[in-house]
Amino acid sequence: MTTKPPPTVKSSPDKLQEAMAYASVAGIPTVEPHDRDRLGYNVWRCLAFRKDPLEAAVRSAGARLLITEEEALDRIRQSLRTQGVEL
């Protein structure tokens, strides 16, 4: 029996808010990769809707970080600044 290969995943352009958000959390050490995904999603929501500050987005993600929350916020802000986003 033969099966088809899975569909390829197209990456989003680097200038989209979603790509910027996930790139900003790529270097954050977490217990599991899913924690980083949740953190990236919450950062994206912060960028997309601009309702809550970045601190609230990081806290509400509930990600199990291997660094302090303050250090994670500094890394995320620095990454966003290098991508041209100011919060």
C-alpha positions as a Python dict, from the first residue, in 0.01 Angstrom:
ca = {
    (1, 'M'): (0, 0, 0),
    (2, 'T'): (137, 341, -89),
    (3, 'T'): (68, 668, 79),
    (4, 'K'): (112, 1021, -34),
    (5, 'P'): (378, 1234, 131),
    (6, 'P'): (250, 1493, 375),
    (7, 'P'): (187, 1841, 238),
    (8, 'T'): (471, 2085, 268),
    (9, 'V'): (442, 2371, 509),
    (10, 'K'): (490, 2715, 362),
    (11, 'S'): (668, 2954, 590),
    (12, 'S'): (520, 3298, 626),
    (13, 'P'): (704, 3608, 503),
    (14, 'D'): (943, 3753, 761),
    (15, 'K'): (763, 4088, 777),
    (16, 'L'): (433, 3950, 904),
    (17, 'Q'): (355, 4011, 1270),
    (18, 'E'): (313, 3640, 1327),
    (19, 'A'): (661, 3562, 1196),
    (20, 'M'): (810, 3847, 1400),
    (21, 'A'): (642, 3727, 1718),
    (22, 'Y'): (757, 3368, 1684),
    (23, 'A'): (1108, 3479, 1585),
    (24, 'S'): (1127, 3697, 1896),
    (25, 'V'): (1074, 3398, 2125),
    (26, 'A'): (1286, 3149, 1928),
    (27, 'G'): (1584, 3185, 2162),
    (28, 'I'): (1389, 3169, 2488),
    (29, 'P'): (1472, 2847, 2677),
    (30, 'T'): (1157, 2666, 2793),
    (31, 'V'): (1080, 2329, 2948),
    (32, 'E'): (904, 2207, 2632),
    (33, 'P'): (880, 2346, 2276),
    (34, 'H'): (504, 2387, 2322),
    (35, 'D'): (572, 2642, 2597),
    (36, 'R'): (764, 2851, 2343),
    (37, 'D'): (478, 2817, 2093),
    (38, 'R'): (228, 2948, 2351),
    (39, 'L'): (462, 3233, 2432),
    (40, 'G'): (495, 3320, 2062),
    (41, 'Y'): (117, 3312, 2019),
    (42, 'N'): (67, 3552, 2310),
    (43, 'V'): (335, 3787, 2179),
    (44, 'W'): (160, 3781, 1840),
    (45, 'R'): (-171, 3870, 2008),
    (46, 'C'): (4, 4160, 2181),
    (47, 'L'): (138, 4284, 1846),
    (48, 'A'): (-184, 4228, 1655),
    (49, 'F'): (-437, 4376, 1897),
    (50, 'R'): (-225, 4613, 2111),
    (51, 'K'): (-462, 4577, 2407),
    (52, 'D'): (-228, 4450, 2677),
    (53, 'P'): (136, 4527, 2747),
    (54, 'L'): (402, 4272, 2663),
    (55, 'E'): (439, 4183, 3031),
    (56, 'A'): (77, 4066, 3042),
    (57, 'A'): (125, 3861, 2726),
    (58, 'V'): (425, 3679, 2873),
    (59, 'R'): (246, 3616, 3202),
    (60, 'S'): (-75, 3494, 3038),
    (61, 'A'): (117, 3250, 2817),
    (62, 'G'): (191, 3039, 3123),
    (63, 'A'): (512, 2920, 2960),
    (64, 'R'): (752, 2733, 3184),
    (65, 'L'): (1064, 2940, 3131),
    (66, 'L'): (1416, 2829, 3220),
    (67, 'I'): (1516, 3194, 3268),
    (68, 'T'): (1353, 3471, 3467),
    (69, 'E'): (1048, 3644, 3328),
    (70, 'E'): (1235, 3977, 3323),
    (71, 'E'): (1518, 3829, 3116),
    (72, 'A'): (1267, 3677, 2874),
    (73, 'L'): (1095, 4016, 2837),
    (74, 'D'): (1430, 4184, 2768),
    (75, 'R'): (1518, 3926, 2502),
    (76, 'I'): (1178, 3954, 2336),
    (77, 'R'): (1188, 4336, 2333),
    (78, 'Q'): (1543, 4335, 2192),
    (79, 'S'): (1444, 4092, 1917),
    (80, 'L'): (1138, 4295, 1827),
    (81, 'R'): (1345, 4616, 1818),
    (82, 'T'): (1592, 4459, 1574),
    (83, 'Q'): (1295, 4365, 1356),
    (84, 'G'): (1168, 4724, 1364),
    (85, 'V'): (882, 4684, 1613),
    (86, 'E'): (853, 4917, 1913),
    (87, 'L'): (620, 4838, 2201),
}
